[in-house]
């Protein structure tokens, strides 16, 4: 039978948007971990054309993209050229197909865009169905899936070993059949990024970029930096927000109670920002996978925020600290086993919170 190829852009009438993305010059640009699109069709063939940013020519920390057909990953590539087209599905018979494109690596290093979707399908493509819930995850390297594919735990950071789909947040969303949005950056914190010299790293504060599309060295179409673009919070309205920040702050605060109190105070301030941007969402504040020393100050921040605002639609949960027996990824980051356990605990807690409505 003769092919009847139709070409589509990754616009909202054709695809479900996953996470924070930006549509620019007919390309759907992806920066943040887990961002992407999903669509369905009944047909014989599907091709995806992806566009690289200027980082693609450097060979260093390239954007890693996963493409799934009916839940099975068929493409796992780092984008190392300006344009690349993948045939993700081809069959002699028509089939019901769901295609999902996900940016596996984090925003900071590189971006990539979806330029075109080509299908052999008489009725074209349509957005994949919406999930049961909408959840936003705000976090650091743990949420990004830092080094999770480094099974020996011996390699330095690389986007090649980073896979958000193996991290607790993505897995929690899958367990709950939820749509998600990730706002996560390795090394970022509330009052400081990760530091080894006892000095604050104030270039790596997540609150500084929470209201932007992203933060990256890679420019959309080699023109726009994601941090120059304000995010429209009406585009994804979460039922619940999970915050997991403090692991990097702990590298600075250590056992210094003055610094820990500063963390609690600024955390409470960040909660006000999150609430202003998301008036009706439940907020769940978590910490503990890579150490729980700051967790009492997370609780203190939640208490301070509630006392000052009267907002009680917020709670906290301590993760279990990772165990050596479960292995480590790069730089002692959580292994797939640890992420799996954390996802189970978080999903159970979220179910409890959502049932209280």
PyMOL commands that set and color helices and strands:
alter all, ss='L'
color gray80, all
select helices_A, chain A and resi 54-57+141-144+159-161+164-166+168-175+206-208+226-228+233-235+250-253+257-277+295-309+324-326+330-332+336-355
alter helices_A, ss='H'
color red, helices_A
select strands_A, chain A and resi 5-8+16-18+21-24+27-30+36-52+64-69+72-78+83-103+112-120+125-127+134-139+179-184+219-220+224-225+240-244+282-287+314-318
alter strands_A, ss='S'
color yellow, strands_A
deselect
rebuild
show_as cartoon
